[in-house]
Amino acid sequence: MELYIVDEREGVVQAPEVEESWQLMLEQLALVCLEEAGHPLEDTEISLVLTNDEKIRRLNADYRNIDQPTDVLSFAMEEQADDEPDFDDPTAGMVLGDIIISVETAERQAAEYGHTLEREMGFLFVHGMLHLLGYDHGDEEETKRMRAMEEKVLQSQGLQREWT
């Protein structure tokens, strides 16, 4: 499994050890998500883009017609419209897709919910991963299933929600 992280935030200076610890945490979360979903670990690629509110707002407007920032967006490679033809793809399942997280929104939400930025980033990443793996929250049953998986994965890494 390969996780590629691109930080496209401008003017952000972080200590290398912080970024390295995030990389390790996110890789572990990705592995647990893949294992829990029964997805093969070998040759799987995921990309994560860390961005700001303005950039994620533009993506949200372009792809979801919602002209406001959001916390996380996911773009699965395996999604297919009903009118698209089926074809055999020897790389199917290898490149899961892209996750985009607004770190600005994650910082605000962490403060609002009373937990660490690390926990919020972990939650948003897991949420995005589960979307790439086919989970959704379109109705109450799907939401319960997705939330249970999110909490299971986060707890496995010691990132349970701090209730205040």
N, C-alpha and C positions, 0 to 999 in steps of 0.2 A: 504494500500500500504506500502510495506517495501522496503527500499533502504539500501543495505549493502555495506559499503565502506571499501575496504582493501587498505592500503597504503604500497606498497612493495618497495618503494624507500629506498635505504640504506643510512644511515648517514644523513637523513633529520630531522632537529629539527624544529618543528613549534609550535608556541604558541597555546595552546588548544582552545582559543577563535577564532582563525583563522579557525581551522579545524571545530569547531562547527558552525561558520557562513557559511562555505562552505556546511556543511551537511544540514543546514536549507534551503539555497538557492537551492541546488540540489533537495531536497525533494519537494519544491514548484514547481520547473521546471518539475519534473516528474509528479506531480499531474496535472499540466496544460496540458502537453503532452497527458496524458491518457484521460483527459476530452475532449480535442479538437478532439482526434481520436475516441471518443466514446467507449473507452475500460473500462471495469469495474475496479473500484478502489479497491474493496474488494479483499483480498487474492492475490493481485498482488505483485510479488517479482522481484526486479532488483538488480544486483550486479554491482558495479563499482570498478575497480582496477586502482589505481594511480600508475604509473610506470615511468621508465626512458627510454631514447632513445634506449639503448642497448636491454632491454627486449622487447620493442615493435617492434624493428627491427627483432628480432628472430621470434616473432609471425607473423609478416608481411611476412617474408620469408617462414615460415612453411605453412601458410594458404592461402597466396595470391601470392606466388612465386615472391615477390618483396623484394629484399634484401637491404632494407633501412628503416630508421625510418619513422614513420607516426605520425599523431597527435592523431587519434582515430580509434579504431577498435570496431566492434560490432559483437556479436555472438548470434543470435536469437535461442531460444529453439524450436520454432515452424517451423523452416526451415525444408523442407523435399525434398529430391532428387526425381526426376521423377520416378525412378525405385524402390523406397521404398514402401512397402505396407501400406495402410491406416488401422488404427485401432482406436477404441474408447479409448480416454484417459480422465479419470475423472478429471485430473489436467490440462487439456489443457487451455492455456491462463493465468495460474496462475504465472508461472515462465517465465517472458519475455525473459531473457537472460543476457548476460554479456556485459559490456562496459569497454574498456580499454583505458585510456588516458595517453599519455606521458606528464607529467608536464613540462619536459625540453622543448619539442617542443611548448607547450602552452605558456611558458614564452617568447620564441623567437617570436612567432607569435603575442602575445599581444604587444610587443615592436615594431614589424614591422608595425602592423596595427594602432598603436597609441591609444590603449585602455587598460583597466585594465586587470590584470590576472583573476580577478573574472569574467569579461565579456567573456573572451576567454574560460575559463573553462565552463561557462554556455553554450556558443555556442557549444563547442565540446560535452558536455553532451546531449544537446537537439538533436544535429545531430545524436549521437548514439542512443538515445531513439527513434527517428523517424525511424531509420533503424529497430530497434526491433519491431516497430509497423507496418512495411511493406512499409514504404516510401523508395524511391530510387531516384537516379539521373542518370539513364542509358541513358536517352534521354532528349531533351530540354523541353518537356512538363512535365516530371517527375521532372526535376530539378526546374522548376518554381514553381511547386506545393510544393515541399519540402522546397525551400527557403522561400516561403511565410509563410509556417507553422512555420519554424524556427524563422523568424522575429516576427510573431504574439506572439509566446510563450515568446520569450526574452523580447519584449516590455511590455508584461503583468506584468513582474517582474522588469521593469525599467532597463533592460540590453541592450538597443538599441546600435547599433554601433556608435562609435564616429568617425565622418568623419573629417580627417585632411587635 
